[in-house]
Amino acid sequence: MRLFFWLLFISLAEVLQAQSKCTCESMQDYIIQRDFDSTAKHKPNNLWEFSKMLEKDKNPRCLAFSFQLKAQVQMKNGQLEGTRKSLDREKFILDSIRCKSVSYIENNLTSGDLLLLQGDFEESVTAYSKTIRILQKGGNGAMLSRAYLGLAGAYGRLKDKDKTKYYTNLAHPIVTVLADNESKINLLSQLSAIYYKLYHLSKDKNYLDSALSVVSFSYTLARKMEYTESYLQIYNLLEDHAYYNRNFRLALNYLDSALLQTNPKYHWKERSTIYGDMSDIYLELKKYDKAYQFADSNLVYAQKIGDPYDVTNALELLYNCAKLSGEYERALQVFEDLSKMRDSVVKMQNARALSQLEEKYHRVRKEKSDAEYEQDKRLLQQQQQIGNLKWRLILVGSIIFALLAAYVLMVFRQKSIKQKQKRLEIQQRLNRARINPDFIYNALHQLQNESTNQGTDYKKQIQSFSKLLKQVLDSTHDDFMTLDREIEFLTFYLTLQCDRLKHAFDFSFQIDEQLDPTNVCLPTMILQPFVESTVLEGFSNLNRRGELKIRFSLRGLNELAIVIEDNGKGLKAIDSSRASEIINDRLYLLNKLNKTSSSYLIRERSGGGVSVEIFIPLITKAYADELKKEGF
């Protein structure tokens, strides 16, 4: 036992040590503040500086999370290639220290967001689905709703209206009950954007109302917490609602408010989008000069971003404005630039598709820098140590399993031995109780007194008594007796008792027509004790002629009902303890081996006498032979 507890203690200590590498207090504090802390005022947090601080931590889990924060900052700044590298780096570290699946939640979510931006919608669905399978078991509601909204966004891009609606409905009730903090505001804005997507897919204006309701709630929280960074997205969402309802003046006011929230030095993407939306509105208002002016600003910021897709869209908008304003020469010049840019986009799309295929194929084989190589080497050493720990845990677990198996086997064997011992004791008691010794003595004494009478009755009594003794002795080797033999045995017994008591009672047997007496079997000694109690005690000094009836009938499909009725003195005059003890023993053995619920009932009849009702399973002769082989 000391060895067992020592091995158990060592294994638990090693497991706790391994899991400690998968925890980071700084990371946990950040997640609690981000997703669970309800504050009255927004607390700005520089994620890039925080990631640099975590990168210096010796804890590998903190180091992995630093790459997660870097990926979030890089994706927000449009550095998609850098985002992928940071996420791969985080996953490599998590794989090295063999953390549980819950540690990959942030990595899967950010990967899904990145794939969504890159247009790989099916892969983004896979990434979000991995996260949902983990979070549905219980966890962070903000992360779960983020995954649901990510799936809704991906299916929206795939134009799958039903699945978009399904995951939006799952996310909505979770988002609304989150703590009032930065995460909730961002998720509400994302939820509003999904409702606009559903409106595009279904043209159901109810979704516009839902979008407005959600973004208004987000705006109220943002003002309460002074989370000004969220105003830009909120104003854009409010502008969408005004635009879809053709309230263009209000839409322009919201775009002006959004523009005030941007910084010309780094909000290039946002300003480009706002100027493009303004140009579209002025086109609707047929103010083509204004539309051209804002389309030109849209092109300027699109060129600063350098994304060919954005430049192409800006050129198309500028071309439409020039054409509608009647400046055909300028429209022609823009169209030439647009044609060249479209060719570049097609080439870039082909190159990007090829690059993505190559990246997927070579991702695990890409080269690392010298600094990364050294760090990977240290992590691989840790992985080898964890591998050794794994084998030790397997060994300890095998030892524990073997000890438990031995203990269970020992307990099971002892229980089996006790059951067999109890069964033998019961069988011994039954063998001793085959027939009352007083009856044998009285019968012999009566035969002695009548020995002078050499008539037919005397010979008949001698014959019945000898057959009775033979069946009693034979029954010590048989646990079951066919119904016809049981009736024959009881007939011999009752005949002797009737002669001894000067024919003071009558007896009869009734058998259901559905029963075959030669094929139906009964456990031995299940009826004789009750019959004996009735005759010796119930009919003793009875002032009327006794009647004993024994009926055998089929109850249901597979149950035999036996009823013993008499008109004797009743329960108070007889002692049924011996009979009850014998039948209890018999039914215990029968139920134990046959897995049945045999039972009996003794009650006093309303007209006088006793009724014994016995219910046992229907046992055929073939089945009785099988039970005998099994040791009944």
LOSE-928147 format. One record per residue (C-alpha): z, y, x. Coordinates in steps of 0.1 Angstrom, whole numbers, padded with zeros to 4 digits, always signed. Layout:
BEGIN
ZYX
...
//
This chain:
BEGIN
+0000+0000+0000
+0007+0024+0029
-0027+0018+0043
-0042+0024+0009
-0025+0057+0004
-0033+0068+0039
-0070+0061+0035
-0069+0079+0001
-0053+0109+0017
-0078+0111+0046
-0108+0108+0022
-0094+0136-0001
-0088+0158+0029
-0123+0153+0042
-0138+0160+0007
-0118+0192+0004
-0129+0203+0039
-0165+0197+0030
-0163+0216-0003
-0146+0246+0014
-0179+0253+0032
-0195+0258-0001
-0172+0286-0012
-0172+0323-0002
-0145+0346-0015
-0166+0377-0010
-0194+0362-0030
-0171+0352-0058
-0155+0387-0060
-0190+0402-0062
-0201+0379-0090
-0169+0385-0110
-0174+0423-0106
-0211+0420-0115
-0209+0397-0145
-0173+0396-0159
-0156+0430-0150
-0157+0454-0179
-0154+0489-0165
-0155+0524-0180
-0177+0537-0152
-0205+0522-0132
-0197+0514-0096
-0228+0516-0074
-0231+0489-0048
-0255+0489-0019
-0267+0453-0018
-0285+0456+0015
-0253+0468+0033
-0233+0441+0015
-0257+0414+0026
-0255+0427+0062
-0217+0424+0060
-0219+0388+0047
-0244+0379+0074
-0217+0384+0100
-0193+0360+0083
-0190+0326+0100
-0188+0308+0066
-0222+0292+0060
-0219+0298+0022
-0214+0336+0028
-0244+0336+0051
-0266+0318+0025
-0256+0344-0002
-0265+0373+0022
-0301+0360+0021
-0299+0359-0017
-0289+0396-0019
-0317+0404+0006
-0342+0386-0016
-0330+0407-0046
-0334+0440-0027
-0368+0429-0013
-0382+0419-0047
-0370+0452-0062
-0389+0470-0035
-0421+0450-0040
-0417+0430-0008
-0427+0397-0023
-0434+0378+0009
-0401+0389+0024
-0384+0377-0008
-0399+0343-0005
-0387+0340+0031
-0351+0350+0023
-0350+0326-0006
-0362+0297+0016
-0337+0306+0042
-0309+0305+0016
-0320+0271+0003
-0322+0257+0038
-0286+0266+0045
-0274+0252+0011
-0292+0220+0019
-0276+0218+0053
-0240+0220+0041
-0248+0198+0011
-0234+0219-0017
-0234+0209-0053
-0262+0219-0077
-0242+0248-0091
-0246+0266-0057
-0284+0268-0062
-0282+0288-0095
-0288+0322-0080
-0316+0308-0058
-0334+0292-0087
-0330+0323-0109
-0344+0347-0082
-0372+0322-0074
-0381+0322-0111
-0382+0360-0111
-0404+0360-0080
-0428+0334-0093
-0431+0354-0126
-0441+0385-0106
-0466+0365-0086
-0482+0352-0118
-0472+0316-0112
-0458+0312-0147
-0456+0274-0148
-0436+0272-0116
-0413+0299-0128
-0406+0278-0159
-0396+0249-0136
-0372+0272-0116
-0355+0286-0147
-0352+0251-0163
-0333+0238-0133
-0308+0266-0137
-0304+0260-0175
-0296+0223-0170
-0267+0233-0148
-0254+0263-0167
-0255+0246-0201
-0226+0223-0190
-0204+0255-0188
-0205+0285-0166
-0217+0321-0163
-0230+0335-0196
-0248+0363-0178
-0267+0339-0156
-0275+0316-0186
-0289+0344-0206
-0309+0356-0176
-0324+0321-0173
-0332+0321-0211
-0349+0355-0209
-0368+0344-0178
-0382+0314-0197
-0390+0336-0226
-0409+0360-0203
-0428+0332-0186
-0438+0316-0220
-0448+0351-0232
-0472+0354-0203
-0485+0319-0211
-0490+0332-0247
-0467+0305-0261
-0453+0324-0291
-0430+0296-0304
-0412+0289-0271
-0409+0326-0264
-0392+0331-0297
-0370+0300-0292
-0355+0311-0258
-0352+0347-0270
-0331+0335-0299
-0309+0315-0275
-0304+0345-0252
-0297+0372-0279
-0262+0360-0291
-0251+0353-0255
-0261+0388-0242
-0244+0407-0270
-0209+0391-0263
-0210+0397-0225
-0186+0420-0209
-0197+0457-0210
-0210+0461-0174
-0241+0465-0153
-0254+0430-0159
-0252+0434-0197
-0271+0467-0197
-0299+0452-0175
-0301+0420-0197
-0302+0441-0229
-0332+0460-0215
-0349+0428-0205
-0342+0414-0240
-0358+0445-0256
-0389+0440-0234
-0392+0404-0246
-0391+0416-0282
-0421+0439-0274
-0439+0409-0260
-0432+0390-0292
-0447+0419-0311
-0479+0417-0291
-0481+0379-0297
-0473+0379-0335
-0480+0415-0347
-0447+0413-0366
-0432+0448-0368
-0397+0433-0372
-0398+0426-0335
-0403+0464-0329
-0371+0471-0349
-0352+0444-0329
-0365+0459-0296
-0353+0494-0306
-0319+0481-0318
-0313+0463-0285
-0325+0491-0262
-0304+0517-0282
-0273+0495-0276
-0282+0493-0239
-0285+0531-0238
-0251+0536-0254
-0235+0514-0229
-0253+0530-0200
-0241+0565-0210
-0205+0552-0215
-0205+0536-0180
-0226+0565-0164
-0250+0539-0152
-0278+0564-0146
-0299+0539-0126
-0307+0521-0159
-0320+0552-0176
-0355+0548-0161
-0361+0514-0177
-0344+0524-0210
-0366+0555-0215
-0397+0534-0208
-0386+0510-0235
-0379+0537-0260
-0413+0552-0252
-0429+0518-0260
-0413+0519-0295
-0425+0554-0302
-0460+0546-0289
-0464+0515-0311
-0453+0536-0341
-0479+0563-0330
-0452+0589-0326
-0470+0602-0295
-0450+0635-0291
-0417+0615-0290
-0433+0590-0266
-0442+0618-0242
-0407+0632-0244
-0393+0598-0234
-0418+0596-0205
-0408+0630-0193
-0371+0619-0193
-0381+0587-0174
-0400+0608-0149
-0369+0629-0142
-0351+0597-0132
-0376+0589-0105
-0377+0600-0069
-0412+0608-0055
-0402+0594-0021
-0398+0557-0032
-0403+0553-0070
-0441+0550-0065
-0445+0520-0088
-0425+0536-0116
-0442+0570-0113
-0476+0553-0113
-0468+0535-0145
-0454+0566-0162
-0485+0587-0153
-0507+0559-0166
-0488+0558-0199
-0491+0596-0203
-0528+0594-0197
-0532+0567-0224
-0513+0589-0249
-0534+0620-0242
-0565+0598-0247
-0551+0589-0281
-0546+0626-0288
-0582+0633-0275
-0569+0657-0249
-0592+0644-0222
-0585+0670-0196
-0548+0663-0197
-0555+0625-0197
-0577+0629-0167
-0550+0649-0149
-0524+0622-0154
-0548+0594-0146
-0555+0611-0113
-0518+0611-0105
-0516+0575-0115
-0543+0567-0090
-0525+0586-0062
-0494+0565-0065
-0513+0533-0070
-0531+0540-0037
-0497+0547-0020
-0485+0513-0033
-0516+0497-0019
-0518+0469-0045
-0555+0463-0053
-0547+0454-0089
-0528+0487-0095
-0557+0506-0079
-0583+0488-0100
-0564+0496-0132
-0559+0533-0122
-0597+0536-0114
-0606+0521-0148
-0583+0546-0165
-0597+0575-0145
-0633+0563-0153
-0626+0562-0191
-0610+0597-0190
-0640+0612-0170
-0665+0595-0194
-0648+0606-0226
-0644+0642-0212
-0681+0644-0207
-0679+0646-0168
-0705+0619-0163
-0711+0627-0126
-0674+0623-0118
-0674+0591-0140
-0703+0577-0119
-0684+0584-0086
-0653+0567-0100
-0673+0538-0113
-0688+0531-0078
-0652+0531-0063
-0642+0508-0092
-0670+0483-0085
-0660+0481-0049
-0624+0476-0058
-0632+0449-0083
-0650+0430-0056
-0620+0434-0034
-0597+0421-0061
-0619+0390-0067
-0619+0382-0029
-0581+0389-0028
-0575+0366-0058
-0594+0338-0040
-0576+0344-0008
-0542+0345-0026
-0549+0313-0043
-0558+0296-0010
-0528+0312+0007
-0505+0298-0020
-0519+0263-0016
-0515+0265+0022
-0480+0280+0018
-0469+0251-0004
-0483+0226+0020
-0470+0241+0052
-0437+0255+0039
-0416+0228+0054
-0435+0230+0087
-0435+0267+0093
-0424+0280+0126
-0391+0297+0131
-0381+0325+0154
-0359+0317+0184
-0328+0332+0167
-0334+0311+0136
-0340+0280+0157
-0306+0283+0173
-0289+0289+0140
-0308+0259+0125
-0296+0238+0153
-0260+0246+0146
-0265+0239+0110
-0282+0206+0117
-0252+0196+0138
-0230+0204+0108
-0253+0183+0087
-0248+0154+0110
-0211+0157+0108
-0213+0158+0071
-0235+0127+0072
-0208+0109+0092
-0182+0120+0067
-0204+0106+0039
-0204+0072+0055
-0166+0074+0060
-0162+0083+0024
-0184+0054+0014
-0163+0030+0034
-0130+0044+0020
-0145+0043-0015
-0156+0006-0010
-0120-0003+0001
-0105+0015-0029
-0130-0002-0052
-0122-0036-0037
-0085-0031-0041
-0089-0020-0077
-0112-0049-0084
-0087-0073-0070
-0059-0057-0090
-0079-0059-0122
-0088-0095-0115
-0052-0104-0109
-0041-0087-0141
-0068-0104-0161
-0060-0138-0146
-0023-0134-0154
-0031-0124-0189
-0054-0154-0193
-0027-0177-0180
-0002-0163-0204
-0026-0168-0233
-0033-0204-0223
+0005-0210-0219
+0012-0196-0254
-0016-0217-0268
-0002-0249-0253
+0033-0240-0266
+0019-0235-0301
+0000-0268-0299
+0031-0286-0288
+0051-0272-0317
+0023-0282-0341
+0023-0318-0327
+0061-0319-0332
+0057-0306-0367
+0030-0330-0379
+0052-0344-0406
+0089-0341-0416
+0110-0369-0400
+0132-0369-0432
+0102-0379-0452
+0094-0409-0430
+0131-0420-0431
+0133-0417-0469
+0100-0435-0474
+0111-0464-0452
+0145-0465-0470
+0128-0467-0503
+0105-0495-0492
+0135-0514-0479
+0152-0511-0513
+0121-0523-0530
+0115-0551-0505
+0126-0577-0531
+0097-0566-0552
+0066-0582-0538
+0043-0569-0565
+0012-0548-0564
+0030-0514-0564
+0050-0524-0533
+0019-0536-0515
+0001-0504-0525
+0030-0483-0512
+0030-0502-0479
-0007-0496-0476
-0005-0459-0484
+0024-0454-0460
+0005-0472-0432
-0026-0452-0437
-0005-0420-0438
+0011-0428-0405
-0023-0437-0390
-0037-0403-0400
-0007-0385-0387
-0010-0402-0353
-0047-0397-0352
-0043-0360-0360
-0024-0355-0327
-0058-0358-0310
-0078-0338-0335
-0074-0301-0342
-0098-0302-0371
-0102-0325-0400
-0130-0327-0426
-0122-0317-0461
-0126-0352-0475
-0102-0366-0449
-0077-0339-0456
-0078-0346-0493
-0074-0384-0485
-0044-0376-0463
-0027-0354-0489
-0035-0381-0516
-0016-0407-0495
+0013-0384-0490
+0016-0372-0526
+0012-0407-0539
+0042-0419-0518
+0062-0388-0529
+0053-0394-0565
+0064-0430-0563
+0097-0420-0546
+0105-0394-0572
+0097-0418-0601
+0064-0400-0611
+0081-0366-0616
+0049-0346-0610
+0011-0348-0612
-0013-0335-0586
-0051-0327-0586
-0078-0314-0563
-0107-0291-0572
-0136-0285-0548
-0163-0259-0552
-0198-0274-0558
-0212-0253-0529
-0189-0271-0505
-0198-0304-0488
-0164-0322-0482
-0179-0343-0454
-0192-0313-0435
-0165-0286-0440
-0135-0288-0416
-0099-0275-0418
-0074-0270-0390
-0049-0299-0392
-0015-0294-0407
-0025-0262-0425
-0018-0275-0460
+0008-0303-0457
+0038-0281-0449
+0033-0261-0481
+0027-0292-0501
+0058-0308-0487
+0080-0278-0495
+0067-0277-0531
+0074-0314-0537
+0108-0317-0520
+0122-0284-0531
+0101-0269-0559
+0101-0302-0580
+0136-0313-0572
+0157-0317-0604
+0130-0299-0624
+0136-0301-0661
+0099-0304-0668
+0071-0324-0653
+0057-0308-0622
+0021-0299-0616
+0005-0293-0583
-0031-0280-0581
-0051-0275-0548
-0084-0257-0551
-0111-0252-0524
-0137-0225-0530
-0163-0205-0511
-0156-0168-0508
-0186-0147-0498
-0210-0163-0474
-0187-0176-0446
-0151-0177-0458
-0131-0206-0473
-0104-0199-0498
-0077-0225-0505
-0052-0220-0533
-0020-0242-0537
-0004-0237-0571
+0027-0253-0587
+0049-0249-0617
+0082-0255-0598
+0113-0235-0594
+0097-0206-0576
+0102-0189-0542
+0140-0186-0545
+0144-0224-0548
+0123-0233-0517
+0124-0226-0480
+0089-0218-0468
+0100-0207-0432
+0089-0240-0416
+0055-0239-0435
+0050-0203-0426
+0058-0209-0389
+0033-0237-0388
+0005-0218-0405
+0011-0187-0384
+0007-0208-0352
-0025-0224-0366
-0040-0191-0377
-0031-0175-0343
-0050-0202-0324
-0079-0200-0349
-0082-0162-0347
-0078-0161-0310
-0107-0184-0303
-0129-0177-0332
-0125-0139-0331
-0118-0138-0369
-0091-0124-0392
-0077-0155-0410
-0048-0148-0434
-0025-0163-0461
-0004-0150-0489
+0026-0166-0507
+0037-0152-0540
+0055-0162-0572
+0035-0170-0603
+0042-0150-0634
+0045-0182-0655
+0068-0199-0630
+0061-0217-0597
+0045-0206-0564
+0010-0197-0554
-0002-0200-0518
-0035-0184-0509
-0051-0192-0475
-0083-0176-0463
-0100-0190-0432
-0136-0189-0418
-0160-0215-0430
-0160-0241-0402
-0187-0268-0402
-0183-0301-0384
-0207-0291-0357
-0189-0258-0351
-0156-0276-0350
-0169-0298-0322
-0180-0267-0303
-0145-0252-0307
-0130-0284-0295
-0151-0283-0263
-0139-0247-0257
-0103-0258-0257
-0091-0250-0293
//
